[in-house]
Amino acid sequence: MAQLSQEHYTADAVIIWCFDNRFWPAFLEFLKEKNLNHFDPIFIAGGAKSLAAPEKPEDKDFVLRQSEKSIALHKAAKIILMTHSDCGAFGGLQGFGNNKEAEFNQHKEVMADAKKALAEKFPGKPVEAYFFHFGGAIVIP
């Protein structure tokens, strides 16, 4: 087993990410590219969708509480949101009639709503949003 550190850390970010394992290699590459060494992950179906269009109201509350704990306990500097193509929580690409543009537009709307929810809860906290597809990632402004 690797040597584990008992030292507390300051989180570079809290990351709200989908648990779809197809995107694990992209997630690891993303961490390297963004130099995110210490982060608090929240892996849930649909990633940021739970903040914008939760299946149940308590889903949004859960994500906000977990983000709040990361900020309070590990002083997370920012919040990173992620959604991805062909996500089952969004109905998959088939749910958009295999129209990638329609899918992307829906994800942009979800990200805007998720950012709004975070801005209300954590005013001034930087939020970044990314849509991952099978060819890379797109920053959602």
CNS distance restraints for C-alpha pairs under 8 A (distance, minus, plus):
assign (resid   8 and name CA) (resid  74 and name CA) 7.73 0.50 0.50
assign (resid   9 and name CA) (resid  38 and name CA) 7.06 0.50 0.50
assign (resid   9 and name CA) (resid  74 and name CA) 6.22 0.50 0.50
assign (resid  10 and name CA) (resid  38 and name CA) 6.91 0.50 0.50
assign (resid  10 and name CA) (resid  74 and name CA) 4.82 0.50 0.50
assign (resid  10 and name CA) (resid  75 and name CA) 5.58 0.50 0.50
assign (resid  10 and name CA) (resid  76 and name CA) 6.42 0.50 0.50
assign (resid  11 and name CA) (resid  38 and name CA) 4.88 0.50 0.50
assign (resid  11 and name CA) (resid  39 and name CA) 4.72 0.50 0.50
assign (resid  11 and name CA) (resid  40 and name CA) 6.58 0.50 0.50
assign (resid  11 and name CA) (resid  70 and name CA) 7.68 0.50 0.50
assign (resid  11 and name CA) (resid  74 and name CA) 5.36 0.50 0.50
assign (resid  11 and name CA) (resid  75 and name CA) 6.05 0.50 0.50
assign (resid  11 and name CA) (resid  76 and name CA) 4.47 0.50 0.50
assign (resid  11 and name CA) (resid  77 and name CA) 6.56 0.50 0.50
assign (resid  12 and name CA) (resid  36 and name CA) 5.90 0.50 0.50
assign (resid  12 and name CA) (resid  37 and name CA) 7.01 0.50 0.50
assign (resid  12 and name CA) (resid  38 and name CA) 5.54 0.50 0.50
assign (resid  12 and name CA) (resid  39 and name CA) 5.45 0.50 0.50
assign (resid  12 and name CA) (resid  76 and name CA) 5.57 0.50 0.50
assign (resid  12 and name CA) (resid  77 and name CA) 5.38 0.50 0.50
assign (resid  12 and name CA) (resid  78 and name CA) 6.83 0.50 0.50
assign (resid  13 and name CA) (resid  36 and name CA) 7.39 0.50 0.50
assign (resid  13 and name CA) (resid  38 and name CA) 7.37 0.50 0.50
assign (resid  13 and name CA) (resid  39 and name CA) 5.00 0.50 0.50
assign (resid  13 and name CA) (resid  40 and name CA) 6.47 0.50 0.50
assign (resid  13 and name CA) (resid  76 and name CA) 4.79 0.50 0.50
assign (resid  13 and name CA) (resid  77 and name CA) 5.38 0.50 0.50
assign (resid  13 and name CA) (resid  78 and name CA) 4.77 0.50 0.50
assign (resid  13 and name CA) (resid  79 and name CA) 5.42 0.50 0.50
assign (resid  13 and name CA) (resid  80 and name CA) 6.66 0.50 0.50
assign (resid  14 and name CA) (resid  39 and name CA) 5.61 0.50 0.50
assign (resid  14 and name CA) (resid  40 and name CA) 4.61 0.50 0.50
assign (resid  14 and name CA) (resid  41 and name CA) 5.84 0.50 0.50
assign (resid  14 and name CA) (resid  42 and name CA) 7.37 0.50 0.50
assign (resid  14 and name CA) (resid  67 and name CA) 6.49 0.50 0.50
assign (resid  14 and name CA) (resid  70 and name CA) 6.40 0.50 0.50
assign (resid  14 and name CA) (resid  71 and name CA) 7.69 0.50 0.50
assign (resid  14 and name CA) (resid  76 and name CA) 5.92 0.50 0.50
assign (resid  14 and name CA) (resid  77 and name CA) 7.90 0.50 0.50
assign (resid  14 and name CA) (resid  78 and name CA) 6.48 0.50 0.50
assign (resid  14 and name CA) (resid  79 and name CA) 4.96 0.50 0.50
assign (resid  14 and name CA) (resid  80 and name CA) 6.25 0.50 0.50
assign (resid  15 and name CA) (resid  39 and name CA) 6.94 0.50 0.50
assign (resid  15 and name CA) (resid  40 and name CA) 6.11 0.50 0.50
assign (resid  15 and name CA) (resid  41 and name CA) 4.78 0.50 0.50
assign (resid  15 and name CA) (resid  42 and name CA) 5.92 0.50 0.50
assign (resid  15 and name CA) (resid  79 and name CA) 5.92 0.50 0.50
assign (resid  15 and name CA) (resid  80 and name CA) 4.70 0.50 0.50
assign (resid  15 and name CA) (resid  81 and name CA) 6.12 0.50 0.50
assign (resid  15 and name CA) (resid  82 and name CA) 7.76 0.50 0.50
assign (resid  16 and name CA) (resid  41 and name CA) 6.18 0.50 0.50
assign (resid  16 and name CA) (resid  42 and name CA) 4.78 0.50 0.50
assign (resid  16 and name CA) (resid  43 and name CA) 6.15 0.50 0.50
assign (resid  16 and name CA) (resid  44 and name CA) 7.51 0.50 0.50
assign (resid  16 and name CA) (resid  47 and name CA) 5.46 0.50 0.50
assign (resid  16 and name CA) (resid  48 and name CA) 6.04 0.50 0.50
assign (resid  16 and name CA) (resid  79 and name CA) 7.58 0.50 0.50
assign (resid  16 and name CA) (resid  80 and name CA) 6.11 0.50 0.50
assign (resid  16 and name CA) (resid  81 and name CA) 5.01 0.50 0.50
assign (resid  16 and name CA) (resid  82 and name CA) 6.15 0.50 0.50
assign (resid  17 and name CA) (resid  41 and name CA) 7.14 0.50 0.50
assign (resid  17 and name CA) (resid  42 and name CA) 6.09 0.50 0.50
assign (resid  17 and name CA) (resid  43 and name CA) 4.98 0.50 0.50
assign (resid  17 and name CA) (resid  44 and name CA) 6.43 0.50 0.50
assign (resid  17 and name CA) (resid  46 and name CA) 7.47 0.50 0.50
assign (resid  17 and name CA) (resid  47 and name CA) 4.31 0.50 0.50
assign (resid  17 and name CA) (resid  48 and name CA) 6.81 0.50 0.50
assign (resid  17 and name CA) (resid  81 and name CA) 6.34 0.50 0.50
assign (resid  17 and name CA) (resid  82 and name CA) 4.97 0.50 0.50
assign (resid  17 and name CA) (resid  83 and name CA) 6.76 0.50 0.50
assign (resid  18 and name CA) (resid  43 and name CA) 5.28 0.50 0.50
assign (resid  18 and name CA) (resid  44 and name CA) 5.03 0.50 0.50
assign (resid  18 and name CA) (resid  45 and name CA) 5.04 0.50 0.50
assign (resid  18 and name CA) (resid  46 and name CA) 5.05 0.50 0.50
assign (resid  18 and name CA) (resid  47 and name CA) 4.02 0.50 0.50
assign (resid  18 and name CA) (resid  48 and name CA) 7.72 0.50 0.50
assign (resid  18 and name CA) (resid  82 and name CA) 6.82 0.50 0.50
assign (resid  18 and name CA) (resid  83 and name CA) 6.43 0.50 0.50
assign (resid  18 and name CA) (resid  84 and name CA) 7.73 0.50 0.50
assign (resid  19 and name CA) (resid  43 and name CA) 5.01 0.50 0.50
assign (resid  19 and name CA) (resid  44 and name CA) 5.42 0.50 0.50
assign (resid  19 and name CA) (resid  45 and name CA) 5.73 0.50 0.50
assign (resid  19 and name CA) (resid  46 and name CA) 7.71 0.50 0.50
assign (resid  19 and name CA) (resid  47 and name CA) 7.47 0.50 0.50
assign (resid  20 and name CA) (resid  24 and name CA) 7.40 0.50 0.50
assign (resid  20 and name CA) (resid  45 and name CA) 7.28 0.50 0.50
assign (resid  20 and name CA) (resid  87 and name CA) 7.74 0.50 0.50
assign (resid  23 and name CA) (resid  27 and name CA) 6.10 0.50 0.50
assign (resid  24 and name CA) (resid  28 and name CA) 6.25 0.50 0.50
assign (resid  25 and name CA) (resid  29 and name CA) 6.26 0.50 0.50
assign (resid  26 and name CA) (resid  30 and name CA) 5.95 0.50 0.50
assign (resid  26 and name CA) (resid 136 and name CA) 7.71 0.50 0.50
assign (resid  27 and name CA) (resid  31 and name CA) 6.26 0.50 0.50
assign (resid  28 and name CA) (resid  32 and name CA) 6.52 0.50 0.50
assign (resid  29 and name CA) (resid  33 and name CA) 6.15 0.50 0.50
assign (resid  30 and name CA) (resid  34 and name CA) 6.02 0.50 0.50
assign (resid  31 and name CA) (resid  35 and name CA) 5.84 0.50 0.50
assign (resid  31 and name CA) (resid  36 and name CA) 5.04 0.50 0.50
assign (resid  31 and name CA) (resid  37 and name CA) 7.25 0.50 0.50
assign (resid  32 and name CA) (resid  36 and name CA) 6.46 0.50 0.50
assign (resid  32 and name CA) (resid  37 and name CA) 7.89 0.50 0.50
assign (resid  39 and name CA) (resid  76 and name CA) 7.50 0.50 0.50
assign (resid  40 and name CA) (resid  70 and name CA) 6.44 0.50 0.50
assign (resid  40 and name CA) (resid  76 and name CA) 7.87 0.50 0.50
assign (resid  42 and name CA) (resid  47 and name CA) 7.98 0.50 0.50
assign (resid  42 and name CA) (resid  63 and name CA) 7.60 0.50 0.50
assign (resid  42 and name CA) (resid  66 and name CA) 7.54 0.50 0.50
assign (resid  43 and name CA) (resid  47 and name CA) 6.66 0.50 0.50
assign (resid  45 and name CA) (resid  88 and name CA) 7.90 0.50 0.50
assign (resid  45 and name CA) (resid  89 and name CA) 6.06 0.50 0.50
assign (resid  46 and name CA) (resid  50 and name CA) 6.78 0.50 0.50
assign (resid  46 and name CA) (resid  83 and name CA) 6.25 0.50 0.50
assign (resid  46 and name CA) (resid  84 and name CA) 7.95 0.50 0.50
assign (resid  46 and name CA) (resid  87 and name CA) 6.57 0.50 0.50
assign (resid  46 and name CA) (resid  88 and name CA) 7.42 0.50 0.50
assign (resid  46 and name CA) (resid  89 and name CA) 4.99 0.50 0.50
assign (resid  46 and name CA) (resid  90 and name CA) 6.91 0.50 0.50
assign (resid  47 and name CA) (resid  81 and name CA) 6.99 0.50 0.50
assign (resid  47 and name CA) (resid  82 and name CA) 5.69 0.50 0.50
assign (resid  47 and name CA) (resid  83 and name CA) 5.52 0.50 0.50
assign (resid  48 and name CA) (resid  52 and name CA) 6.92 0.50 0.50
assign (resid  48 and name CA) (resid  81 and name CA) 5.56 0.50 0.50
assign (resid  48 and name CA) (resid  82 and name CA) 5.89 0.50 0.50
assign (resid  48 and name CA) (resid  83 and name CA) 6.24 0.50 0.50
assign (resid  48 and name CA) (resid 110 and name CA) 7.44 0.50 0.50
assign (resid  48 and name CA) (resid 111 and name CA) 6.77 0.50 0.50
assign (resid  48 and name CA) (resid 114 and name CA) 6.25 0.50 0.50
assign (resid  49 and name CA) (resid  53 and name CA) 5.47 0.50 0.50
assign (resid  49 and name CA) (resid  54 and name CA) 6.36 0.50 0.50
assign (resid  49 and name CA) (resid  83 and name CA) 7.49 0.50 0.50
assign (resid  49 and name CA) (resid  89 and name CA) 7.97 0.50 0.50
assign (resid  49 and name CA) (resid 110 and name CA) 6.16 0.50 0.50
assign (resid  49 and name CA) (resid 111 and name CA) 7.55 0.50 0.50
assign (resid  49 and name CA) (resid 114 and name CA) 7.11 0.50 0.50
assign (resid  50 and name CA) (resid  54 and name CA) 4.20 0.50 0.50
assign (resid  50 and name CA) (resid  55 and name CA) 7.21 0.50 0.50
assign (resid  50 and name CA) (resid  59 and name CA) 5.94 0.50 0.50
assign (resid  50 and name CA) (resid  60 and name CA) 5.27 0.50 0.50
assign (resid  50 and name CA) (resid  63 and name CA) 7.22 0.50 0.50
assign (resid  51 and name CA) (resid  59 and name CA) 7.64 0.50 0.50
assign (resid  51 and name CA) (resid  60 and name CA) 4.83 0.50 0.50
assign (resid  51 and name CA) (resid  63 and name CA) 7.01 0.50 0.50
assign (resid  51 and name CA) (resid  64 and name CA) 7.75 0.50 0.50
assign (resid  51 and name CA) (resid 113 and name CA) 7.45 0.50 0.50
assign (resid  51 and name CA) (resid 114 and name CA) 4.98 0.50 0.50
assign (resid  51 and name CA) (resid 117 and name CA) 6.63 0.50 0.50
assign (resid  52 and name CA) (resid  60 and name CA) 7.66 0.50 0.50
assign (resid  52 and name CA) (resid 110 and name CA) 5.55 0.50 0.50
assign (resid  52 and name CA) (resid 111 and name CA) 7.29 0.50 0.50
assign (resid  52 and name CA) (resid 113 and name CA) 5.03 0.50 0.50
assign (resid  52 and name CA) (resid 114 and name CA) 4.68 0.50 0.50
assign (resid  52 and name CA) (resid 117 and name CA) 7.29 0.50 0.50
assign (resid  53 and name CA) (resid 110 and name CA) 7.22 0.50 0.50
assign (resid  54 and name CA) (resid  59 and name CA) 5.80 0.50 0.50
assign (resid  54 and name CA) (resid  60 and name CA) 5.91 0.50 0.50
assign (resid  55 and name CA) (resid  59 and name CA) 6.90 0.50 0.50
assign (resid  56 and name CA) (resid  60 and name CA) 7.52 0.50 0.50
assign (resid  57 and name CA) (resid  61 and name CA) 6.67 0.50 0.50
assign (resid  58 and name CA) (resid  62 and name CA) 5.98 0.50 0.50
assign (resid  59 and name CA) (resid  63 and name CA) 6.47 0.50 0.50
assign (resid  60 and name CA) (resid  64 and name CA) 6.22 0.50 0.50
assign (resid  61 and name CA) (resid  65 and name CA) 6.02 0.50 0.50
assign (resid  62 and name CA) (resid  66 and name CA) 6.13 0.50 0.50
assign (resid  63 and name CA) (resid  67 and name CA) 6.10 0.50 0.50
assign (resid  64 and name CA) (resid  68 and name CA) 6.01 0.50 0.50
assign (resid  64 and name CA) (resid 118 and name CA) 7.66 0.50 0.50
assign (resid  64 and name CA) (resid 121 and name CA) 7.69 0.50 0.50
assign (resid  65 and name CA) (resid  69 and name CA) 6.20 0.50 0.50
assign (resid  66 and name CA) (resid  70 and name CA) 6.34 0.50 0.50
assign (resid  67 and name CA) (resid  71 and name CA) 6.26 0.50 0.50
assign (resid  67 and name CA) (resid  79 and name CA) 7.94 0.50 0.50
assign (resid  68 and name CA) (resid  72 and name CA) 6.04 0.50 0.50
assign (resid  69 and name CA) (resid  73 and name CA) 5.67 0.50 0.50
assign (resid  69 and name CA) (resid  74 and name CA) 7.75 0.50 0.50
assign (resid  70 and name CA) (resid  74 and name CA) 5.27 0.50 0.50
assign (resid  70 and name CA) (resid  75 and name CA) 6.49 0.50 0.50
assign (resid  70 and name CA) (resid  76 and name CA) 5.90 0.50 0.50
assign (resid  71 and name CA) (resid  75 and name CA) 4.38 0.50 0.50
assign (resid  71 and name CA) (resid  76 and name CA) 4.59 0.50 0.50
assign (resid  71 and name CA) (resid  77 and name CA) 7.46 0.50 0.50
assign (resid  72 and name CA) (resid  76 and name CA) 7.73 0.50 0.50
assign (resid  77 and name CA) (resid 125 and name CA) 7.47 0.50 0.50
assign (resid  77 and name CA) (resid 126 and name CA) 7.47 0.50 0.50
assign (resid  78 and name CA) (resid 125 and name CA) 5.99 0.50 0.50
assign (resid  78 and name CA) (resid 126 and name CA) 4.92 0.50 0.50
assign (resid  78 and name CA) (resid 127 and name CA) 5.79 0.50 0.50
assign (resid  78 and name CA) (resid 128 and name CA) 7.71 0.50 0.50
assign (resid  79 and name CA) (resid 125 and name CA) 7.39 0.50 0.50
assign (resid  79 and name CA) (resid 126 and name CA) 6.33 0.50 0.50
assign (resid  79 and name CA) (resid 127 and name CA) 4.74 0.50 0.50
assign (resid  79 and name CA) (resid 128 and name CA) 6.35 0.50 0.50
assign (resid  80 and name CA) (resid 127 and name CA) 5.73 0.50 0.50
assign (resid  80 and name CA) (resid 128 and name CA) 4.79 0.50 0.50
assign (resid  80 and name CA) (resid 129 and name CA) 5.79 0.50 0.50
assign (resid  80 and name CA) (resid 130 and name CA) 7.81 0.50 0.50
assign (resid  81 and name CA) (resid 111 and name CA) 7.62 0.50 0.50
assign (resid  81 and name CA) (resid 127 and name CA) 7.39 0.50 0.50
assign (resid  81 and name CA) (resid 128 and name CA) 6.10 0.50 0.50
assign (resid  81 and name CA) (resid 129 and name CA) 4.58 0.50 0.50
assign (resid  81 and name CA) (resid 130 and name CA) 6.22 0.50 0.50
assign (resid  82 and name CA) (resid 129 and name CA) 5.89 0.50 0.50
assign (resid  82 and name CA) (resid 130 and name CA) 4.98 0.50 0.50
assign (resid  82 and name CA) (resid 131 and name CA) 5.88 0.50 0.50
assign (resid  82 and name CA) (resid 132 and name CA) 7.35 0.50 0.50
assign (resid  83 and name CA) (resid  87 and name CA) 7.71 0.50 0.50
assign (resid  83 and name CA) (resid 107 and name CA) 7.00 0.50 0.50
assign (resid  83 and name CA) (resid 130 and name CA) 6.59 0.50 0.50
assign (resid  83 and name CA) (resid 131 and name CA) 5.05 0.50 0.50
assign (resid  83 and name CA) (resid 132 and name CA) 6.32 0.50 0.50
assign (resid  84 and name CA) (resid 131 and name CA) 5.19 0.50 0.50
assign (resid  84 and name CA) (resid 132 and name CA) 4.40 0.50 0.50
assign (resid  84 and name CA) (resid 133 and name CA) 5.70 0.50 0.50
assign (resid  85 and name CA) (resid  92 and name CA) 7.25 0.50 0.50
assign (resid  85 and name CA) (resid  93 and name CA) 6.65 0.50 0.50
assign (resid  85 and name CA) (resid 103 and name CA) 7.37 0.50 0.50
assign (resid  85 and name CA) (resid 104 and name CA) 7.67 0.50 0.50
assign (resid  85 and name CA) (resid 131 and name CA) 7.44 0.50 0.50
assign (resid  85 and name CA) (resid 132 and name CA) 6.23 0.50 0.50
assign (resid  85 and name CA) (resid 133 and name CA) 4.93 0.50 0.50
assign (resid  85 and name CA) (resid 134 and name CA) 7.28 0.50 0.50
assign (resid  86 and name CA) (resid  90 and name CA) 7.69 0.50 0.50
assign (resid  86 and name CA) (resid  91 and name CA) 7.55 0.50 0.50
assign (resid  86 and name CA) (resid  92 and name CA) 4.05 0.50 0.50
assign (resid  86 and name CA) (resid  93 and name CA) 4.38 0.50 0.50
assign (resid  86 and name CA) (resid  94 and name CA) 7.61 0.50 0.50
assign (resid  87 and name CA) (resid  91 and name CA) 6.50 0.50 0.50
assign (resid  87 and name CA) (resid  92 and name CA) 4.64 0.50 0.50
assign (resid  87 and name CA) (resid  93 and name CA) 7.08 0.50 0.50
assign (resid  88 and name CA) (resid  92 and name CA) 4.56 0.50 0.50
assign (resid  90 and name CA) (resid  95 and name CA) 7.32 0.50 0.50
assign (resid  91 and name CA) (resid  95 and name CA) 4.67 0.50 0.50
assign (resid  91 and name CA) (resid  96 and name CA) 7.65 0.50 0.50
assign (resid  92 and name CA) (resid  96 and name CA) 7.40 0.50 0.50
assign (resid  93 and name CA) (resid  97 and name CA) 6.78 0.50 0.50
assign (resid  93 and name CA) (resid  98 and name CA) 5.05 0.50 0.50
assign (resid  93 and name CA) (resid  99 and name CA) 7.08 0.50 0.50
assign (resid  93 and name CA) (resid 100 and name CA) 7.09 0.50 0.50
assign (resid  93 and name CA) (resid 103 and name CA) 6.72 0.50 0.50
assign (resid  94 and name CA) (resid  98 and name CA) 4.83 0.50 0.50
assign (resid  94 and name CA) (resid  99 and name CA) 7.91 0.50 0.50
assign (resid  96 and name CA) (resid 100 and name CA) 7.46 0.50 0.50
assign (resid  96 and name CA) (resid 102 and name CA) 6.27 0.50 0.50
assign (resid  96 and name CA) (resid 103 and name CA) 5.77 0.50 0.50
assign (resid  99 and name CA) (resid 103 and name CA) 6.29 0.50 0.50
assign (resid 100 and name CA) (resid 104 and name CA) 6.06 0.50 0.50
assign (resid 101 and name CA) (resid 105 and name CA) 6.13 0.50 0.50
assign (resid 102 and name CA) (resid 106 and name CA) 6.30 0.50 0.50
assign (resid 103 and name CA) (resid 107 and name CA) 6.38 0.50 0.50
assign (resid 104 and name CA) (resid 108 and name CA) 6.21 0.50 0.50
assign (resid 104 and name CA) (resid 131 and name CA) 7.80 0.50 0.50
assign (resid 105 and name CA) (resid 109 and name CA) 6.38 0.50 0.50
assign (resid 106 and name CA) (resid 110 and name CA) 6.28 0.50 0.50
assign (resid 107 and name CA) (resid 111 and name CA) 6.09 0.50 0.50
assign (resid 107 and name CA) (resid 131 and name CA) 7.31 0.50 0.50
assign (resid 108 and name CA) (resid 112 and name CA) 6.22 0.50 0.50
assign (resid 108 and name CA) (resid 140 and name CA) 6.62 0.50 0.50
assign (resid 109 and name CA) (resid 113 and name CA) 6.35 0.50 0.50
assign (resid 110 and name CA) (resid 114 and name CA) 6.05 0.50 0.50
assign (resid 111 and name CA) (resid 115 and name CA) 5.99 0.50 0.50
assign (resid 111 and name CA) (resid 129 and name CA) 6.74 0.50 0.50
assign (resid 111 and name CA) (resid 140 and name CA) 7.40 0.50 0.50
assign (resid 112 and name CA) (resid 116 and name CA) 6.25 0.50 0.50
assign (resid 113 and name CA) (resid 117 and name CA) 6.31 0.50 0.50
assign (resid 114 and name CA) (resid 118 and name CA) 6.29 0.50 0.50
assign (resid 115 and name CA) (resid 119 and name CA) 6.03 0.50 0.50
assign (resid 115 and name CA) (resid 127 and name CA) 6.86 0.50 0.50
assign (resid 116 and name CA) (resid 120 and name CA) 6.23 0.50 0.50
assign (resid 117 and name CA) (resid 121 and name CA) 6.38 0.50 0.50
assign (resid 118 and name CA) (resid 122 and name CA) 5.63 0.50 0.50
assign (resid 118 and name CA) (resid 123 and name CA) 7.53 0.50 0.50
assign (resid 118 and name CA) (resid 127 and name CA) 7.89 0.50 0.50
assign (resid 119 and name CA) (resid 123 and name CA) 4.80 0.50 0.50
assign (resid 119 and name CA) (resid 124 and name CA) 6.87 0.50 0.50
assign (resid 119 and name CA) (resid 125 and name CA) 7.10 0.50 0.50
assign (resid 128 and name CA) (resid 139 and name CA) 7.81 0.50 0.50
assign (resid 128 and name CA) (resid 140 and name CA) 7.56 0.50 0.50
assign (resid 128 and name CA) (resid 141 and name CA) 7.68 0.50 0.50
assign (resid 129 and name CA) (resid 139 and name CA) 6.01 0.50 0.50
assign (resid 129 and name CA) (resid 140 and name CA) 5.15 0.50 0.50
assign (resid 129 and name CA) (resid 141 and name CA) 7.02 0.50 0.50
assign (resid 130 and name CA) (resid 137 and name CA) 6.42 0.50 0.50
assign (resid 130 and name CA) (resid 138 and name CA) 5.58 0.50 0.50
assign (resid 130 and name CA) (resid 139 and name CA) 4.62 0.50 0.50
assign (resid 130 and name CA) (resid 140 and name CA) 5.42 0.50 0.50
assign (resid 131 and name CA) (resid 137 and name CA) 5.61 0.50 0.50
assign (resid 131 and name CA) (resid 138 and name CA) 5.17 0.50 0.50
assign (resid 131 and name CA) (resid 139 and name CA) 6.49 0.50 0.50
assign (resid 131 and name CA) (resid 140 and name CA) 6.82 0.50 0.50
assign (resid 132 and name CA) (resid 136 and name CA) 5.85 0.50 0.50
assign (resid 132 and name CA) (resid 137 and name CA) 4.27 0.50 0.50
assign (resid 132 and name CA) (resid 138 and name CA) 6.32 0.50 0.50
assign (resid 133 and name CA) (resid 137 and name CA) 6.04 0.50 0.50
